[in-house]
């Protein structure tokens, strides 16, 4: 079969022949890949910058996708740590880490939406007790996952969603997706009285945002939950100790490990239904897998979805 193959951390993927998948354990199944998204997680695992990277090569990347099983059913699947990902014509899956998709889904839309949407969906459903009427700030709202977070917070009943980002053009698009207010990072004091922060940025920008927010809060004794999901601005954030002592600030993470695979899978059917219903605005760009070498580092506002 044909697949995208990476042979070293600093090597780009090459589209070439690769051995067929083999069922290595009881309950596994070989499936046909229909669509697989190119996510930040995919690149990070491939270049060794993600904490779950294995460092084993050759590697076929791809952490999730839409597949067709032997019975003809379409499934959305999340792969465990494996060297045979979804950037291939076929792969092997554990069906317990997949959900059967409803009729009429677009495989490309599902592959584009599930990974970026899953981060905030699972964080609000599984990492905290999010309540209708709470106020939410999304840091890094102009990326794919951030755009989804704005929509999902509103879907879950947020009374106010404030979207923060650096790209002024992209910020202007967010009110149409549910943002009640858009701000730049130097304006975070205007979001001082939110209840929840969904943070895709981290690093120095997040650390610098905390003190202005906390000092401007009308009630410093009111709880503020800061959910750390992404780290596009850096893996380390120099959090001042006063931020933790002078307020009811709680910093938690949401991702692989802090949320169990079972909890992730349990949320997937509802998320897939929301995508199918058109409840979430998705930017997807279909790209033949044979063009992965050119698309791997492409700068685009759309979520690239590879189709074998």
N, C-alpha and C positions, 0 to 999 in steps of 0.2 A: 504494500500500500504506500501512499504518499503521505508525508508528514512534514511539519516544520521541526527542525532539529537544531539544538544548541549544543556546542561541544566544550564551551568554557564560559566563565562569567563575562569576559570581555568580548565574546564572539557573538555576532548577530545570528539570528535564526536563518537556516538554509532549508529551502523546500526541496526534499529529495526522497528517495526510496527509504523505507524503514520496515523492519520486521513486523509481521502481523501480531496483534495482541493475543495473549494466551491467558485463559482463565487459570489464575494461580491459586485460588482458594474456593472453598465451598460457598455457594451462593452468589458468586460473581457471574457477570454476564458480559458478553461482547456485544457492543452496540455500534450503530452507524451514527457518526456525528453529523448533525445538520447545520448547526450554527454555534459559534463560540466567541465570546467577547474578549477584546483586548483591554484588560483592566490595569490599574496601577499595581494591584496585588500581583498580577501575572508577571509584569516586568520586574517587580521587586524580588519575587521568588527566583526569577531567572538570573538576575545580576548579583544575587547574594545579599542584598540590602534588607530583606525582610527576615524577621526573627525565625520564621518557619522554613527558610531555605535549607536544603539538604547538602548542597555542594557536590552532588553526584551527577556525572555526565557519561554519555550523552543524555540530553533532556529534551523531551517533547513538552513544551509549555502548554498552558491552558488549565485553569483551575475549575472551570464549570462550563456548562453549555446545554444545548438542547439536542437530544439524541433520539434515535428510533430503535426500540428493542426488537427482538426476534418476532414478537407477536404483532408488531406494527404500531404499538403505542408510542406516543411522544412523551418523553420525560425531560424534566429539568434536573440536572445532576450536579452535585458538588463533589469534587474529587478529594480524597485524602492525599497525604503526601505520596507522590508517585512520580516516576520518571516518564510515564506515558500519559500526558495530558490530553486535552481535547483539541489541540491544533493538529489534527490528523483525520484521515478518512474514517478510521474506526478506533475505538479504545475499549478498555475493560472497566466496568463500574461495579460498585456495591449497590444494589438496588435500594438498600436501606437508607442510602444517602441521596435518594432521588424522590421526586414526586411525579405522578402521572399528571399530565397537563390536560386542562379542559379542551373540549373540541373547539376548533376554530381559531386556535392561537396562531400568531405569526412567530415562527421560530426565531427570526432575526430580532423582533421586538423583545421577546422574552430574554434572549441572550444579552441584549443591550442593557436591559433594565434591572435584572434581578440582582446582580452583584452591587452596583452602586446604590440601589434602593434598599437592599438588605441591611446595609450598615446602620442607617438611622431607624429603619423599621424595627429591627431586632433590639437596638439600643433602647428605644422607647417602650418596647413591649416586654423585654426580658431583663434589662439591667436596672431599670428604675420603675417605680409605680407612678407612671405618668397619668395625670388626671386632666379631664376636660376643663378648660378654662385657664390652664397654666400658660405662662408666657415663655417664648423660646427665642433664643438667639442662635443663629447658624453662622459660625465662623468658617469662611471658605465657601460661601454660598454660590459662587459663580462656576465651580467645577460641576461635573456630572453628578457626583454624590451629593454635593451641597444643594444643587437644584432639586434633587429628589427629596432631600431632607425638608426643604421648605414645604413641598407639597404634602409630604407624609405627616409632618407636624400638624398641618391644617386638617388633614383627613382624620387625625386622631383627636381633634377637638381643641387645639390650641386657640386661646383667645386672641393672642397676638404673636406674630412671627416677624422677627427682625432679621434681615439678611445682610451680612457684612462681607465685603470683598474688596479687592483692589481694582478690578477691571470695571470702569465706569459704564462701558457699553453693555456688558453682560448684566450689571446690576439693574439697569433700566428695564430689562426683560422680566425681572422677578416679581414685580407686583401682579402681572398677569397670571403668575403661577401660585399666588396666594400670599406673597410677602406683604405685610401691612406697612413696613418701612424698610428702606434700604439705606445703609450707611457704609462709610469707608472705615478703615481701622483706626484712624485718628478721631473718630466720632463715637467710639464704643461707650463713652459715658452716657450717651442717649439710651443705651440698652441696660442701664444699671439695675433696673428693677425686674429683670426677667427671673424666672424660676429655674430654667434649664438652659445650659449652653451645649450645643452640639459642635464639637471642635474638630475640623479636618486639617487644621493648620499647625498647631503646636509650635515648638521652637520659641525663638525670641519674640515674635509677634504676639503669641498667646500670653507669654509671661508679662509683656508690657501692657496688655489689655486688662489684666486682672486688677491691678491697683486702681486705675481710674474708675473701673466698674464698681469695685467694692467701696471705695471712698464716696462715690456718688449715690449709693443706695439709700433710699429713704429710711429703711430699717435694716441695719446691719445684722440684726438677729434673725432676719428672715432667711430660711435655707436657700442656698444656691447650689445646684448640682451641675458640675462641669464634666461632660462626658467626652473623654479623649478617644477619638476614632482614627484620625489620620494625622500624618506628620510631614506634610509637604514642605514646611518651612524649617524642619530640623527635628532630629530624634530627641534632643535634649532641650528642656525649657527651664531657665533659671527662675524658679518660683520664689519670690520673697517670703521669708518665714512669717512676716506680718500678715500676709494674705490668709494664712491658715489660722492665725491666732486672733485676728481682729474681726472675724466674721464667721458665719456658719457656712463656710465653703467646703464642699465635698467634691474631691476629684476622683473620678472612676474611669476605667477603661472599658471599651466594648470591642470585642473581636475574637479571633480564634484563641481559645483557651479560657477566656473569661466568660464566654458563652459556649455551652456544650454543643457538639454536633446535633444531638437530639433536639435541643431547643431551637437551633437554626432551622432544622428540617421541619419542625412543627409549625413554623411561621410561613413556610414557602407556599402552601396552597392558597392562603388568603392573599399573599402578595401577587402570586401568578394571576389570580382572579382579578385583582385590581388593575394589573397591566392589560389583561384581555378586555376589561370593560372600558379601557381608555381613560381611567381615572388619573393616570400619571402621564405627564407629557414627556415623551422620549425622543431623543435625538440619536438615530442609529444610521450608520453608513455601512452598507454591505460591501465587503471586499473579498475577492477570491483568495483562498489560502496561498495559492501560488505566488501572490504578490506580497507575502509577509516581510520580505527583506526591505522593501521600500516603505511599508506601512508601519513597521515596528517602532520607529522613532518619529512618526508623523505628528505634527502639531495640528490639532483639529478640535473644534467644539463638539463634534459628534462622537458618539461611542462607536469605535470600529468593531465590526462583527465579521469574523472570518467564516467563509462558507467553503468547505472542501470541494 
